[in-house]
Amino acid sequence: MRAFARDPVHTASVAPSSPALAAAMAAAVPGTGEPTVVELGPGTGAITAAIQRRLDGWGTHLAIERNPQWAALVQERFPGVRVVRGDVADLAGILADRDVGPADAVVSGLPWVAYRGRFVAELTEVLAPTGVFSQFAYAWARRWAPPARAELAALRRHFAEVTISPTVWRNLPPAVVYYARCRAVCGDACASCR
């Protein structure tokens, strides 16, 4: 709650995501193989835990957190996660510096207003052709709040397929998850668009 009060632009919520919302967010992570997962804004690790359960010891999980206390907490709680203290505005640079990518899933616990400028277009460039981006939005705001409407419009501009989960009622406040797949420019070349 203190972090939200100090910096509401970069802190998505007054409370950690519920296990139900975390599981819905982690559903974007492939359940087989050795996927590369990039988590944006893990906060205190609620979604991180769900991603780790989904990976079950396989793949690569890189988490980018700008809050130094939360970055240290996530690294301590999840030693198998590569935690980077940084800003998602430099996502491509962070991944290139660590030789990570392309990402099979990018899972974001950040509020939409934390993104700047061309972020969604840049996000499509770090995803594998069949990669998925997941982002939550609060159910009550998604239809009428200008930032929420801008978020969905940006996703639909840059991705060929955007689906919205059913409302996750077991979260405070209730939320939905956006799953965005396949760059809008890839056409039929993308397996998930066929």
Z-matrix of the N, CA and C atoms (Angstrom, degrees):
N
C 1 1.445
C 2 1.530 1 110.27
N 3 1.357 2 116.11 1 -40.13
C 4 1.471 3 118.75 2 179.08
C 5 1.526 4 110.62 3 -63.74
N 6 1.336 5 117.08 4 -40.74
C 7 1.466 6 120.26 5 -179.84
C 8 1.522 7 110.44 6 -63.26
N 9 1.326 8 117.42 7 -40.54
C 10 1.466 9 120.85 8 178.31
C 11 1.526 10 110.50 9 -63.31
N 12 1.333 11 116.87 10 -43.55
C 13 1.464 12 120.88 11 -179.65
C 14 1.523 13 111.49 12 -64.10
N 15 1.353 14 117.20 13 -37.23
C 16 1.469 15 121.19 14 -179.87
C 17 1.525 16 112.64 15 -74.06
N 18 1.347 17 116.80 16 -36.77
C 19 1.464 18 120.00 17 -172.31
C 20 1.531 19 110.98 18 -148.43
N 21 1.353 20 117.63 19 71.88
C 22 1.463 21 119.99 20 -176.60
C 23 1.522 22 113.17 21 -66.10
N 24 1.325 23 118.83 22 -20.50
C 25 1.464 24 120.77 23 179.48
C 26 1.522 25 110.98 24 -69.42
N 27 1.343 26 117.63 25 -33.51
C 28 1.459 27 120.96 26 -177.03
C 29 1.531 28 113.38 27 -107.50
N 30 1.320 29 117.94 28 -1.38
C 31 1.463 30 121.92 29 177.81
C 32 1.514 31 107.43 30 -116.06
N 33 1.320 32 116.66 31 117.84
C 34 1.463 33 120.94 32 -170.41
C 35 1.514 34 114.08 33 -72.06
N 36 1.323 35 118.62 34 -28.05
C 37 1.451 36 119.72 35 -169.97
C 38 1.518 37 110.83 36 -152.84
N 39 1.334 38 115.20 37 161.64
C 40 1.458 39 120.22 38 175.99
C 41 1.524 40 110.94 39 -80.91
N 42 1.326 41 117.89 40 -14.40
C 43 1.464 42 122.41 41 -179.22
C 44 1.525 43 109.13 42 -137.34
N 45 1.340 44 117.66 43 153.52
C 46 1.464 45 119.55 44 177.44
C 47 1.530 46 110.96 45 -61.00
N 48 1.320 47 116.30 46 156.32
C 49 1.462 48 121.29 47 176.22
C 50 1.526 49 109.23 48 -62.31
N 51 1.327 50 115.48 49 144.59
C 52 1.459 51 120.50 50 178.56
C 53 1.525 52 109.59 51 -71.71
N 54 1.339 53 117.65 52 162.03
C 55 1.465 54 119.66 53 174.99
C 56 1.533 55 112.38 54 -57.21
N 57 1.324 56 117.49 55 -34.56
C 58 1.473 57 120.30 56 -179.97
C 59 1.526 58 111.14 57 -67.01
N 60 1.346 59 117.33 58 -43.82
C 61 1.460 60 120.03 59 178.40
C 62 1.531 61 110.01 60 -69.08
N 63 1.320 62 117.56 61 -40.45
C 64 1.468 63 120.79 62 179.15
C 65 1.526 64 110.45 63 -60.11
N 66 1.327 65 117.38 64 -42.06
C 67 1.466 66 120.46 65 178.75
C 68 1.520 67 110.98 66 -65.21
N 69 1.333 68 117.73 67 -39.22
C 70 1.468 69 120.59 68 178.05
C 71 1.525 70 110.87 69 -65.16
N 72 1.328 71 117.31 70 -38.06
C 73 1.462 72 120.91 71 177.64
C 74 1.530 73 111.00 72 -66.73
N 75 1.329 74 116.38 73 -42.79
C 76 1.465 75 121.40 74 -177.62
C 77 1.520 76 112.25 75 -72.96
N 78 1.312 77 118.38 76 -12.11
C 79 1.468 78 120.81 77 178.36
C 80 1.528 79 111.63 78 -61.61
N 81 1.325 80 117.53 79 -17.78
C 82 1.472 81 121.40 80 177.07
C 83 1.529 82 112.05 81 -71.45
N 84 1.319 83 117.22 82 -18.31
C 85 1.464 84 122.17 83 -177.07
C 86 1.530 85 109.42 84 -78.24
N 87 1.344 86 117.98 85 126.75
C 88 1.466 87 119.37 86 177.70
C 89 1.526 88 110.92 87 -57.45
N 90 1.319 89 115.78 88 138.40
C 91 1.456 90 120.76 89 -177.31
C 92 1.518 91 114.08 90 -87.30
N 93 1.330 92 117.21 91 0.52
C 94 1.466 93 120.54 92 -179.45
C 95 1.526 94 109.57 93 -135.31
N 96 1.323 95 114.86 94 166.45
C 97 1.461 96 120.43 95 176.55
C 98 1.516 97 112.47 96 77.75
N 99 1.326 98 114.81 97 -155.79
C 100 1.465 99 123.10 98 -178.76
C 101 1.529 100 108.76 99 -120.56
N 102 1.330 101 118.27 100 68.02
C 103 1.454 102 119.67 101 -174.24
C 104 1.524 103 114.01 102 -69.12
N 105 1.309 104 114.45 103 153.62
C 106 1.458 105 121.91 104 172.16
C 107 1.520 106 106.87 105 -102.80
N 108 1.332 107 115.83 106 120.71
C 109 1.461 108 121.97 107 -177.09
C 110 1.521 109 108.44 108 -119.24
N 111 1.312 110 115.91 109 130.71
C 112 1.462 111 121.83 110 175.94
C 113 1.522 112 106.90 111 -115.21
N 114 1.321 113 115.34 112 123.30
C 115 1.467 114 121.17 113 179.58
C 116 1.519 115 108.72 114 -107.63
N 117 1.315 116 116.34 115 128.34
C 118 1.458 117 122.17 116 -179.51
C 119 1.524 118 109.01 117 -103.70
N 120 1.318 119 116.83 118 121.02
C 121 1.455 120 121.14 119 177.71
C 122 1.512 121 113.67 120 67.34
N 123 1.343 122 118.63 121 62.93
C 124 1.461 123 119.48 122 -178.91
C 125 1.528 124 114.40 123 -68.17
N 126 1.329 125 117.26 124 -14.87
C 127 1.460 126 119.20 125 179.80
C 128 1.511 127 110.79 126 58.59
N 129 1.342 128 116.95 127 -125.15
C 130 1.460 129 120.97 128 -178.88
C 131 1.531 130 112.47 129 -91.22
N 132 1.336 131 117.57 130 -1.61
C 133 1.454 132 120.58 131 171.12
C 134 1.515 133 117.57 132 105.43
N 135 1.323 134 119.23 133 12.87
C 136 1.466 135 120.28 134 -179.54
C 137 1.536 136 111.13 135 -61.61
N 138 1.316 137 117.40 136 -46.90
C 139 1.469 138 121.00 137 179.79
C 140 1.539 139 109.72 138 -75.52
N 141 1.328 140 116.38 139 -32.94
C 142 1.470 141 121.17 140 177.23
C 143 1.526 142 110.16 141 -55.63
N 144 1.326 143 116.42 142 -44.53
C 145 1.467 144 120.98 143 -179.47
C 146 1.528 145 110.79 144 -60.84
N 147 1.337 146 116.97 145 -42.21
C 148 1.469 147 120.72 146 -179.96
C 149 1.527 148 110.82 147 -66.98
N 150 1.323 149 117.41 148 -38.12
C 151 1.473 150 120.85 149 177.73
C 152 1.529 151 109.70 150 -65.21
N 153 1.324 152 117.16 151 -43.74
C 154 1.455 153 120.73 152 179.68
C 155 1.534 154 111.45 153 -62.05
N 156 1.342 155 116.77 154 -40.02
C 157 1.473 156 119.47 155 175.81
C 158 1.522 157 110.73 156 -62.43
N 159 1.324 158 116.33 157 -41.03
C 160 1.467 159 120.32 158 -179.12
C 161 1.535 160 111.02 159 -67.14
N 162 1.337 161 117.29 160 -39.98
C 163 1.462 162 120.80 161 179.50
C 164 1.533 163 111.81 162 -71.09
N 165 1.319 164 116.92 163 -31.81
C 166 1.463 165 121.99 164 177.22
C 167 1.531 166 112.59 165 51.53
N 168 1.335 167 116.06 166 43.26
C 169 1.465 168 120.47 167 176.59
C 170 1.520 169 115.00 168 88.22
N 171 1.314 170 119.00 169 -2.40
C 172 1.463 171 122.60 170 -178.70
C 173 1.523 172 110.23 171 -104.28
N 174 1.314 173 116.53 172 159.47
C 175 1.456 174 121.83 173 171.91
C 176 1.512 175 114.84 174 77.06
N 177 1.332 176 114.11 175 -170.85
C 178 1.458 177 123.48 176 -178.90
C 179 1.514 178 108.45 177 -119.32
N 180 1.326 179 116.67 178 133.87
C 181 1.463 180 122.31 179 179.05
C 182 1.520 181 107.52 180 -127.74
N 183 1.325 182 115.84 181 111.13
C 184 1.460 183 123.03 182 178.15
C 185 1.517 184 107.73 183 -110.82
N 186 1.324 185 117.94 184 128.08
C 187 1.460 186 122.84 185 -179.70
C 188 1.522 187 109.13 186 -117.66
N 189 1.328 188 116.60 187 129.91
C 190 1.472 189 121.92 188 -179.12
C 191 1.523 190 108.28 189 -110.77
N 192 1.336 191 115.69 190 119.13
C 193 1.467 192 121.59 191 -177.26
C 194 1.522 193 109.53 192 -134.56
N 195 1.325 194 117.77 193 130.72
C 196 1.463 195 120.48 194 -179.38
C 197 1.520 196 113.17 195 -87.66
N 198 1.337 197 118.62 196 -22.66
C 199 1.458 198 122.17 197 -179.99
C 200 1.535 199 108.88 198 -80.53
N 201 1.345 200 118.71 199 116.69
C 202 1.467 201 120.19 200 -174.32
C 203 1.535 202 113.98 201 -62.17
N 204 1.341 203 117.55 202 -35.98
C 205 1.459 204 119.40 203 179.57
C 206 1.531 205 110.79 204 -67.15
N 207 1.317 206 117.02 205 -42.22
C 208 1.465 207 120.00 206 -179.76
C 209 1.525 208 110.80 207 -69.43
N 210 1.337 209 117.02 208 -38.20
C 211 1.470 210 120.08 209 177.43
C 212 1.531 211 110.05 210 -59.29
N 213 1.340 212 117.07 211 -44.89
C 214 1.464 213 121.28 212 179.08
C 215 1.527 214 110.79 213 -64.99
N 216 1.329 215 117.63 214 -40.30
C 217 1.459 216 121.59 215 179.46
C 218 1.531 217 111.44 216 -63.73
N 219 1.330 218 117.05 217 -45.83
C 220 1.464 219 120.62 218 179.52
C 221 1.522 220 110.57 219 -63.83
N 222 1.334 221 117.87 220 -41.52
C 223 1.470 222 120.42 221 178.69
C 224 1.521 223 111.22 222 -63.31
N 225 1.329 224 116.35 223 -38.88
C 226 1.466 225 120.31 224 178.69
C 227 1.532 226 111.53 225 -68.29
N 228 1.324 227 117.14 226 -43.80
C 229 1.473 228 121.22 227 -177.66
C 230 1.520 229 112.89 228 -72.99
N 231 1.339 230 116.96 229 -30.65
C 232 1.466 231 121.54 230 -174.57
C 233 1.527 232 110.01 231 -130.95
N 234 1.336 233 118.39 232 78.20
C 235 1.464 234 120.70 233 -175.97
C 236 1.523 235 113.95 234 -61.49
N 237 1.322 236 118.57 235 -20.85
C 238 1.466 237 121.24 236 179.35
C 239 1.517 238 114.16 237 -80.61
N 240 1.333 239 116.97 238 -5.56
C 241 1.464 240 121.62 239 179.92
C 242 1.524 241 108.87 240 -95.06
N 243 1.316 242 115.96 241 134.07
C 244 1.471 243 120.43 242 174.84
C 245 1.525 244 107.41 243 -84.64
N 246 1.317 245 116.99 244 105.41
C 247 1.463 246 122.18 245 -177.33
C 248 1.521 247 109.26 246 -95.72
N 249 1.314 248 115.86 247 130.14
C 250 1.455 249 122.46 248 178.69
C 251 1.521 250 107.53 249 -119.53
N 252 1.323 251 115.99 250 127.96
C 253 1.459 252 119.56 251 173.05
C 254 1.516 253 107.08 252 -85.72
N 255 1.330 254 115.86 253 111.80
C 256 1.451 255 119.37 254 -177.61
C 257 1.509 256 111.51 255 -171.65
N 258 1.317 257 114.84 256 -174.29
C 259 1.455 258 123.03 257 -176.78
C 260 1.528 259 108.54 258 -114.23
N 261 1.318 260 117.39 259 133.82
C 262 1.467 261 120.79 260 -178.58
C 263 1.522 262 112.16 261 -65.12
N 264 1.318 263 117.57 262 -13.98
C 265 1.465 264 119.67 263 176.06
C 266 1.528 265 110.57 264 -60.43
N 267 1.344 266 116.63 265 -22.61
C 268 1.466 267 122.19 266 178.61
C 269 1.531 268 110.70 267 -110.26
N 270 1.333 269 116.87 268 36.44
C 271 1.460 270 121.69 269 -175.31
C 272 1.525 271 112.42 270 -55.80
N 273 1.317 272 117.39 271 -51.38
C 274 1.471 273 120.36 272 -177.82
C 275 1.533 274 110.81 273 -60.14
N 276 1.318 275 117.77 274 -41.65
C 277 1.458 276 121.85 275 179.16
C 278 1.520 277 112.13 276 -65.57
N 279 1.326 278 117.00 277 -41.86
C 280 1.466 279 121.09 278 179.12
C 281 1.524 280 109.89 279 -61.84
N 282 1.321 281 116.98 280 -45.03
C 283 1.465 282 120.20 281 -178.88
C 284 1.526 283 110.86 282 -67.45
N 285 1.334 284 117.31 283 -41.81
C 286 1.473 285 120.59 284 179.58
C 287 1.530 286 111.09 285 -63.95
N 288 1.342 287 117.25 286 -42.05
C 289 1.465 288 121.31 287 -179.92
C 290 1.527 289 112.10 288 -62.03
N 291 1.314 290 116.42 289 -26.88
C 292 1.467 291 120.53 290 -177.56
C 293 1.520 292 112.51 291 -106.74
N 294 1.333 293 116.32 292 9.14
C 295 1.455 294 122.33 293 179.16
C 296 1.534 295 111.45 294 53.16
N 297 1.337 296 115.47 295 46.31
C 298 1.463 297 122.65 296 179.65
C 299 1.524 298 108.49 297 -115.74
N 300 1.307 299 115.55 298 133.46
C 301 1.452 300 119.30 299 174.97
C 302 1.501 301 110.80 300 131.18
N 303 1.285 302 118.31 301 169.47
C 304 1.463 303 124.62 302 -7.20
C 305 1.529 304 110.67 303 -67.77
N 306 1.320 305 116.09 304 156.81
C 307 1.459 306 121.68 305 -176.14
C 308 1.523 307 110.90 306 -85.95
N 309 1.318 308 114.89 307 135.16
C 310 1.461 309 120.53 308 174.27
C 311 1.524 310 110.24 309 -80.08
N 312 1.333 311 116.19 310 -26.41
C 313 1.461 312 121.44 311 176.10
C 314 1.520 313 108.75 312 -149.80
N 315 1.331 314 114.89 313 138.32
C 316 1.459 315 121.58 314 169.38
C 317 1.523 316 104.71 315 -119.46
N 318 1.325 317 115.83 316 119.92
C 319 1.461 318 122.46 317 -175.36
C 320 1.523 319 107.18 318 -115.09
N 321 1.330 320 116.70 319 120.12
C 322 1.457 321 119.99 320 -173.10
C 323 1.517 322 112.79 321 -114.29
N 324 1.334 323 114.79 322 122.38
C 325 1.452 324 121.70 323 172.63
C 326 1.518 325 111.65 324 -100.44
N 327 1.328 326 116.72 325 12.82
C 328 1.466 327 120.73 326 -178.90
C 329 1.527 328 111.40 327 -87.63
N 330 1.328 329 116.59 328 151.08
C 331 1.463 330 118.70 329 172.11
C 332 1.523 331 109.32 330 -70.86
N 333 1.311 332 116.27 331 146.93
C 334 1.461 333 121.33 332 -176.85
C 335 1.525 334 112.08 333 -55.42
N 336 1.316 335 118.44 334 -37.07
C 337 1.468 336 120.97 335 -176.82
C 338 1.526 337 112.60 336 -66.89
N 339 1.339 338 118.07 337 -12.96
C 340 1.466 339 120.36 338 178.07
C 341 1.519 340 111.89 339 -73.58
N 342 1.329 341 117.12 340 -20.00
C 343 1.461 342 120.91 341 -179.32
C 344 1.523 343 109.47 342 -79.47
N 345 1.313 344 114.71 343 148.39
C 346 1.461 345 118.39 344 -178.68
C 347 1.521 346 110.68 345 -121.87
N 348 1.319 347 114.78 346 140.39
C 349 1.463 348 121.54 347 169.45
C 350 1.506 349 115.81 348 49.48
N 351 1.322 350 116.31 349 -116.81
C 352 1.459 351 124.12 350 -172.33
C 353 1.522 352 114.28 351 -83.16
N 354 1.306 353 119.93 352 18.08
C 355 1.454 354 120.55 353 -170.35
C 356 1.523 355 113.55 354 -54.31
N 357 1.312 356 118.61 355 -43.47
C 358 1.467 357 119.85 356 -176.42
C 359 1.523 358 110.27 357 -64.76
N 360 1.324 359 117.63 358 -40.58
C 361 1.466 360 120.14 359 177.25
C 362 1.528 361 109.84 360 -62.58
N 363 1.324 362 117.82 361 -42.32
C 364 1.459 363 121.06 362 178.91
C 365 1.524 364 111.08 363 -67.03
N 366 1.313 365 116.56 364 -33.74
C 367 1.453 366 120.91 365 178.17
C 368 1.524 367 111.03 366 -60.37
N 369 1.314 368 117.52 367 -40.53
C 370 1.467 369 120.31 368 179.75
C 371 1.528 370 110.94 369 -63.02
N 372 1.328 371 117.04 370 -26.16
C 373 1.462 372 120.64 371 -178.90
C 374 1.522 373 113.47 372 -78.40
N 375 1.343 374 118.55 373 -21.30
C 376 1.469 375 120.17 374 179.53
C 377 1.528 376 111.89 375 -95.84
N 378 1.321 377 116.81 376 -9.32
C 379 1.464 378 120.74 377 178.71
C 380 1.524 379 111.11 378 -85.16
N 381 1.315 380 116.45 379 144.23
C 382 1.466 381 121.63 380 171.18
C 383 1.532 382 107.51 381 -64.54
N 384 1.342 383 118.86 382 159.14
C 385 1.469 384 120.21 383 -179.66
C 386 1.521 385 114.13 384 -52.90
N 387 1.322 386 117.66 385 -32.30
C 388 1.463 387 120.03 386 178.26
C 389 1.526 388 111.72 387 -103.09
N 390 1.330 389 116.81 388 14.08
C 391 1.458 390 121.37 389 -178.11
C 392 1.519 391 112.82 390 -68.76
N 393 1.333 392 114.95 391 159.82
C 394 1.464 393 122.44 392 -177.80
C 395 1.521 394 109.13 393 -128.09
N 396 1.322 395 115.59 394 138.43
C 397 1.456 396 122.61 395 173.32
C 398 1.523 397 107.23 396 -108.76
N 399 1.336 398 117.38 397 128.74
C 400 1.467 399 119.77 398 175.20
C 401 1.518 400 109.49 399 -120.27
N 402 1.328 401 114.39 400 138.82
C 403 1.468 402 122.75 401 -176.99
C 404 1.518 403 107.27 402 -147.08
N 405 1.327 404 117.36 403 137.00
C 406 1.463 405 117.59 404 177.70
C 407 1.515 406 111.45 405 -97.36
N 408 1.317 407 114.56 406 158.44
C 409 1.464 408 122.87 407 175.64
C 410 1.517 409 106.85 408 -142.07
N 411 1.295 410 117.26 409 148.16
C 412 1.460 411 119.45 410 178.59
C 413 1.515 412 109.57 411 -76.18
N 414 1.325 413 114.44 412 132.14
C 415 1.464 414 121.64 413 -173.30
C 416 1.522 415 111.58 414 -57.94
N 417 1.316 416 117.91 415 -39.54
C 418 1.461 417 120.41 416 -176.16
C 419 1.521 418 112.76 417 -69.16
N 420 1.327 419 118.05 418 -24.90
C 421 1.465 420 121.08 419 -175.48
C 422 1.519 421 113.44 420 -99.58
N 423 1.319 422 117.59 421 -15.47
C 424 1.463 423 119.82 422 -167.86
C 425 1.529 424 113.93 423 -64.83
N 426 1.308 425 118.74 424 -29.38
C 427 1.472 426 120.14 425 -177.19
C 428 1.523 427 113.92 426 -88.55
N 429 1.332 428 117.98 427 -27.75
C 430 1.457 429 118.44 428 -173.40
C 431 1.522 430 115.26 429 -120.58
N 432 1.320 431 120.09 430 -24.34
C 433 1.470 432 121.24 431 -176.78
C 434 1.529 433 110.13 432 -72.82
N 435 1.334 434 118.41 433 127.39
C 436 1.463 435 120.79 434 -178.16
C 437 1.528 436 114.89 435 -52.83
N 438 1.368 437 120.70 436 -43.69
C 439 1.473 438 118.03 437 178.54
C 440 1.531 439 112.16 438 -62.44
N 441 1.323 440 117.31 439 -38.92
C 442 1.465 441 120.44 440 -179.25
C 443 1.527 442 110.49 441 -67.24
N 444 1.305 443 116.93 442 -40.23
C 445 1.471 444 120.18 443 177.99
C 446 1.522 445 110.25 444 -67.35
N 447 1.335 446 117.49 445 -38.49
C 448 1.471 447 120.91 446 177.89
C 449 1.520 448 110.42 447 -65.48
N 450 1.344 449 116.91 448 -37.43
C 451 1.469 450 121.20 449 178.94
C 452 1.525 451 110.52 450 -60.38
N 453 1.310 452 116.25 451 -51.01
C 454 1.463 453 120.07 452 -178.15
C 455 1.526 454 110.97 453 -64.26
N 456 1.322 455 117.21 454 -39.93
C 457 1.472 456 120.59 455 178.33
C 458 1.529 457 110.95 456 -62.80
N 459 1.332 458 117.57 457 -41.63
C 460 1.466 459 120.58 458 179.40
C 461 1.519 460 110.87 459 -65.49
N 462 1.320 461 117.01 460 -41.91
C 463 1.466 462 119.52 461 177.97
C 464 1.530 463 110.23 462 -61.56
N 465 1.317 464 116.89 463 -43.60
C 466 1.474 465 120.18 464 -179.06
C 467 1.532 466 112.27 465 -68.63
N 468 1.315 467 117.35 466 -26.49
C 469 1.468 468 120.97 467 177.11
C 470 1.528 469 111.61 468 -71.24
N 471 1.329 470 116.41 469 -35.51
C 472 1.467 471 120.83 470 -171.87
C 473 1.522 472 115.06 471 -104.43
N 474 1.318 473 117.58 472 -13.42
C 475 1.468 474 121.05 473 179.65
C 476 1.520 475 109.83 474 -122.83
N 477 1.340 476 115.71 475 142.08
C 478 1.458 477 120.66 476 -179.60
C 479 1.520 478 112.04 477 -75.06
N 480 1.319 479 117.26 478 -25.60
C 481 1.465 480 120.56 479 -177.74
C 482 1.519 481 109.64 480 -133.15
N 483 1.319 482 117.54 481 119.32
C 484 1.460 483 122.65 482 175.33
C 485 1.528 484 107.02 483 -127.54
N 486 1.322 485 116.16 484 119.37
C 487 1.463 486 120.16 485 177.35
C 488 1.523 487 108.64 486 -116.33
N 489 1.315 488 115.04 487 155.89
C 490 1.462 489 121.46 488 -178.37
C 491 1.522 490 107.92 489 -121.91
N 492 1.321 491 115.76 490 129.32
C 493 1.465 492 120.71 491 -179.80
C 494 1.525 493 110.42 492 -68.86
N 495 1.318 494 116.26 493 163.02
C 496 1.469 495 118.30 494 167.48
C 497 1.533 496 108.68 495 -61.04
N 498 1.303 497 116.81 496 160.63
C 499 1.460 498 120.56 497 178.58
C 500 1.524 499 110.27 498 -62.56
N 501 1.316 500 115.64 499 132.05
C 502 1.463 501 122.04 500 174.89
C 503 1.525 502 105.51 501 -91.15
N 504 1.314 503 115.47 502 96.18
C 505 1.463 504 121.10 503 -176.05
C 506 1.522 505 111.80 504 -72.70
N 507 1.335 506 116.98 505 -26.53
C 508 1.466 507 120.47 506 -178.63
C 509 1.523 508 110.22 507 -86.37
N 510 1.317 509 115.89 508 55.18
C 511 1.460 510 123.52 509 174.15
C 512 1.516 511 106.55 510 -148.20
N 513 1.323 512 116.67 511 151.73
C 514 1.455 513 120.43 512 179.44
C 515 1.512 514 108.80 513 -116.60
N 516 1.324 515 119.37 514 109.39
C 517 1.465 516 127.20 515 -7.35
C 518 1.534 517 111.06 516 -78.53
N 519 1.347 518 117.37 517 167.64
C 520 1.470 519 120.10 518 176.90
C 521 1.531 520 110.88 519 -54.59
N 522 1.335 521 115.44 520 146.62
C 523 1.468 522 120.15 521 -174.42
C 524 1.524 523 110.59 522 -139.36
N 525 1.320 524 114.57 523 168.00
C 526 1.462 525 122.61 524 169.96
C 527 1.522 526 106.89 525 -125.69
N 528 1.331 527 115.99 526 162.86
C 529 1.457 528 120.52 527 177.28
C 530 1.516 529 108.24 528 -119.38
N 531 1.339 530 115.99 529 130.75
C 532 1.456 531 122.06 530 172.28
C 533 1.524 532 107.67 531 -91.26
N 534 1.336 533 116.47 532 132.37
C 535 1.461 534 122.34 533 173.43
C 536 1.521 535 106.62 534 -116.33
N 537 1.323 536 116.84 535 116.71
C 538 1.463 537 121.50 536 -178.40
C 539 1.522 538 108.91 537 -113.03
N 540 1.346 539 114.94 538 128.72
C 541 1.470 540 121.07 539 -177.18
C 542 1.513 541 110.03 540 -131.63
N 543 1.295 542 115.00 541 150.79
C 544 1.456 543 123.51 542 168.13
C 545 1.527 544 112.36 543 64.56
N 546 1.308 545 114.72 544 114.12
C 547 1.464 546 120.12 545 176.32
C 548 1.517 547 110.51 546 -52.91
N 549 1.300 548 117.36 547 138.09
C 550 1.459 549 121.97 548 -179.01
C 551 1.517 550 111.57 549 -59.99
N 552 1.344 551 117.93 550 -25.26
C 553 1.467 552 121.35 551 -176.86
C 554 1.525 553 113.00 552 -87.12
N 555 1.356 554 118.25 553 -6.75
C 556 1.454 555 118.31 554 -171.66
C 557 1.527 556 113.11 555 -83.20
N 558 1.319 557 117.26 556 -20.35
C 559 1.467 558 119.91 557 178.56
C 560 1.496 559 112.48 558 61.65
N 561 1.325 560 117.46 559 -138.23
C 562 1.458 561 121.95 560 -175.80
C 563 1.525 562 113.30 561 -79.21
N 564 1.346 563 118.14 562 -1.23
C 565 1.465 564 120.16 563 -179.02
C 566 1.530 565 111.70 564 -71.27
N 567 1.303 566 117.03 565 -19.84
C 568 1.468 567 121.33 566 -176.14
C 569 1.524 568 110.38 567 -87.77
N 570 1.318 569 116.26 568 126.26
C 571 1.471 570 120.52 569 -177.91
C 572 1.518 571 112.24 570 -60.58
N 573 1.337 572 117.21 571 -34.78
C 574 1.464 573 117.91 572 -178.17
C 575 1.515 574 112.65 573 -75.43
N 576 1.334 575 117.58 574 -13.03
C 577 1.472 576 120.42 575 179.30
C 578 1.519 577 111.70 576 -91.91
N 579 1.314 578 117.70 577 -9.62
C 580 1.474 579 120.12 578 -179.05
C 581 1.490 580 111.38 579 -79.40
